[in-house]
Amino acid sequence: FSDNGSAIKGFEVKCLIADSAIDPSKLSVRKEQTRHIIFTAETHNFPTGVAPFAGATTGTGGRIRDVQATGRGAHVIAGTAGYSFGNLNIPGYNLPWESSEDEYPPNFALPVDVAVEASNGASDYGNKFGEPVLAGFARSYGLTSANKERREYIKPIMFSAGIGMLESDHVSKDSPDISMDTVKIGGPVYRIGLGGGAASSVQVQGDNKADLDFSAVQRGDAEMEQKMNRVIRACIELGAQNPIRSIHDQGAGGNGNVLKELVEPAGAVIRADSFQLGDPTISIMELWGAEYQESNAVLVRRDDLVLINTIGKRERCPVYSVGSVTGSGKIELENFKRNCDNENKHRKPVDLELDFVLGSMPRKVFEMKRLKPVFEPLILPETLTVQEALSRVLRLPSVASKRYLTNKVDRSVTGLVAQQQCVGPLHTPLADVAVVALSHFETVGAATAIGEQPIKGLLDPAAGARLSVAEALTNIMFAYITDIKDIKCSGNWMWPAKLEGEGVALLDACEAMCEFMKQVGVAVDGGKDSLSMAARVNGEVVKAPGTLVISAYVGCPDIRLTVTPDLKCPDGEGVLLYLPVNGNNEWRLGGSALAQCFKQLGDNVPDVEAHALVKTMTSVQDFIKDKKLHSGHDISDGGLIVCLLEMAFAGNCGVTIDIPVTKTNTPYLNILFAEEVGSVVEISKEELDHVTSKLNHDKVPYVIVGKSTGHKLGKDAQITIAVNGTILLESTMYELRDIWEETSFVLDRRQTNPHCVQEEQTGLKHRLSPAYTISFDPDTCIAIERPLVEPPRVAIIREEGSNGDREMAAAFSLAGFEPWDVNMEDLITQKISLSLFRGVAFVGGFSYADVCGSAKGWAATARFNKVVHRELSAFKSRPDTFSFGVCNGCQLMALLGWIAPDESADEDCSQGLLLDHNVSGRYESRFATIRVESSPAIMLQGMAGTVWGMWVAHGEGRMVFKRPDIETKIESNKLVPIRFVNDNGLPTEEYPLNPNGSSAGIAGICSQDGRHLAIMPHPERCVWAWQCPWMPGQYRSSLKFSPWMTMFKNAYDWCSRTSHVI
């Protein structure tokens, strides 16, 4: 063990950091903080196969802890997720390449349940923790090969990766010494996850008893992990005084693994009686081996134990010492005193030399046999048309829309997201690369992208590995990066390597990957493996395709320059260039989506040349730097035709394509559907000569293949595809996009109100783009001097489970406020009084995990704790104060009656509004269009008539009034300051334009005097223009701030005009 994640050099940035770790304090902007970029990735395949939701939650949680435990503690930024599963076999939705006769083991979830429930689990955990998921993949495969061998993801892949940042002061872990204690942070010991690591490593899944498999699955608690994260963050922000000397996450093997590795080579004695037990009947073996979640182990000098315990108490997170470093080189476990009679009181259940356990394990020798594969040429129906081929390929899960994955997972929390999955005016899930900032105040950051090509690897493992690397690189090249040679990769191997013939295939793939990366100039610096990817079905061993997932990551000197796939149609018509990395003289269909859709593999697989790939990437990077590209997309599953169609789908426009091919005897289907490495870029007509001249100079192959055509009102966008002048496809864009979206909507019906799914599916046909308009200049407004000598203070109030506090503080800080970090524990213990503040902001998140309903636990503290109730009441009654509640904070303000009160009730029971479950029945992550209305809301003055997008991220946002007259009064008094609107700018209840179903599009409510504002969307996550996932072309190049920054500036202006009452 060396560390939990890999890292590359980052950037010097300004950061928002709390002045104190143990008390409420000012959040100060500190300059010249160097933050490095870290990355980690892993899989949680076996638990996800047994219990998809629970397996995926704990897979996500375990990977988050890897980020936390890098160096001496690190910051979590964002995650990625991927899923590989067998044939869906959805009842009533017959896909011709699937077989309903295939059998599945009873102790594994069906593939369709993995597709839906695993993604639900990973999404739910990230949503509650506060980590956005920004990229991923989904692949379905199940075929019987030419030699009658069934290959299928019966044991699925649940892939989770994460990007984070590491302070320069905390890069290296300290070595253990006898001045240190071993300390556990996080949840108590539970009898769960027993033998998880062992169960997942069985050579063929299904050979265990079902009850043993289920006992090995862990359970997740995102709220506890979030509290643990706050403890780690508080320690990190102490800088040189960070009490964490070393940190390691608890995962496979439980305490028996994490504590051994943490104290190596010095050794330690561990005291069973010092652990916090969730179940008092836990045995000593269970304590040592259970893989219970949400727990990290750290080394802390004994002088710092009081400090870290005080931090834990403030964050309501268990922190306790369980042992001491001894220097003996041994790991010793003292038994529970209850187990120690006179005869055994000196006997230790564990007493091992660490060098024997960790340092001197004998190396294994594998004897591998190479099997000669049997392949057959791809044979397609002679009369197969392009339209018929597309009707299959566009429905294949690896090609089809991933909408069912993206809109249920938070894509905006942290306020550091510059590029997530969805692009274009209709927010189509198609982005090639995820991009994040390293600070709320800078435009430097990091990019990550994924590549995986396992089906081609069935034909040629070496080519499959090279193509996986190439896919990751042709995805990440559309972010502006520091240098190609700065790219580092995590390689995750999921392979049935213990079975005959597969070990050699794995070795071939690994050697090919290493050699290809060496030639390109990139490197692997991390990764993990899962080498038991097979399951037993009625005595038959079914192997999953050997899978290599490459996650590339790199620094970004300007996160604003990312190029997205949605066609922009500059000046109504763009030029489309096809950039085939190897040149366009080979069109191989082996391992393609088209072959899979006809139940075949083929025999001739694509490949890629390293030097040609580097030349293409270099030219694309130069074009991005010079702002010559309007859009760009890599060619992957589905081939060139799918690449072009997806760009049109995302741009909500048409294309006219004619592909010139010199080898005129090449079948049209090969040209269109071959998955040769390459990309398509869109440029303006004015830039054509400049771009092609440079490509010619750089000897980068290119082909002008057509044009993008803007979508006009009342006229359907048209798709025309031709090769050498022969038209092969004429269709409306809508017809083809409906096919591409169909599989996603079918899956969505298994997790969402079917009526809402149908409404969204139907509505896509009629949409153009949001009618954004701004009634003022946001950049000019923000530039106004701040007149106050002492900046007004605003308390950023958070509760256990809140996760949106730092982006809220950053927005107020940008507007000139002095934000303070205040949690409810600070108010309860009377560490601070709200009399010091002009404003309070109740932030978003999942207070108490919303287990009793959204914000109800938070409201209970506010209403029934006398100290807190007195503080809030006094603050609200002062005429010089304002309050702002977002999402969970909006739900809180409704429960407290601060907005839309029932004035006929007693003050303590004045709630007149409830935020109920979304009409869709699930969590919604959308960039919804918002219109600002005339209202007394102080934060929205001068903004009426503005129409712009604002992030939405909630599961309970539907506004339900206690009585109709309360809503009538709210409307008549103009206390609805913002509404969800349609593409015409009119209030709407249509899903998903109105993501929660609130009547008349109500998205927020203010008090009669305008001082108290509660809204469900998140303006604090999109105050910068780069935080907005889409905007019209006329704004894209000119705006620095979004209109929503003016809300926070308005609050400052109000404070400057209003005397402070003390």
Summary of the structure (lengths in Angstrom):
residues: 1062
radius of gyration: 28.7
end to end distance: 56.1
largest distance: 93.0
contacts: 4114
relative contact order: 0.10
helix: 34%
strand: 26%
